[in-house]
Amino acid sequence: MDRDDASGAGRPGAPSPVESAPGAGPAGDLDARLAGALERVGHATRVALWQQAKEHGLSPVQVQLLGRLATAPPARRRVGRLAAELDVTAPTISDAISALRRKGLVSSSPDPADARIQTLELTPEGREVARASAAASADVDAVLAAQPVVAKVDALGLLLDVIAGLHERGVLSVARTCTTCRFFRRADPRAAEAVHHCGLLDAPLPPEALRVDCLEHEPVAA
Ligand code: SF4
């Protein structure tokens, strides 16, 4: 048995180096473990993305682009918007689009309102690869499907607040979530049966209905 095995590190339930770090208070320790858990989930989705990219002879950013182009409305299928949403530079997106064009997976057409702007779209072949690449999230989807609804609703609220905090700090350029939207009216926690509200749709937003990628989202003015 090597030293790592002897310490028990890596075994289910064994404390990680962060968990056993001296001097961490209970709250700080919980934060560190949550951050570690988020990193693990992020790692799993990155690995799945890399696998899909390898399978289709694409780069990870090219796979992400195909996924965005498969679901985004025309106004979001432009180089600048895609660069902001994926938190990469416009030249990186332009290079990826050029490669996808050469492979026959993406085409473009001038915007009817402004011919200088090109709106990107998937070719039938690109749509096929995008559909196959969506399998990258199949494992995460399956694990989530098995979790209790109450826990998922709580987790959704927490993650949306984390996204809002990261957006506020400039780590995420674009966050099309309710908690970063100018129409979001947060429920008063002191009110009985309080529920969030969407000022645009004039509709209640119960915790399970909060959106992660809303078409109507408008950012809070700086
Ligand atoms: S417009 Fe969309 S993102 Fe904004 S509060 Fe309403 S549902 Fe949420």
Residues whose N, C-alpha, C, O or C-beta is under 5 A from the ligand:
A	BS01	SF4	R176 T177 C178 C181 F183 F184 C198 L200 R211 C214 E216 H217
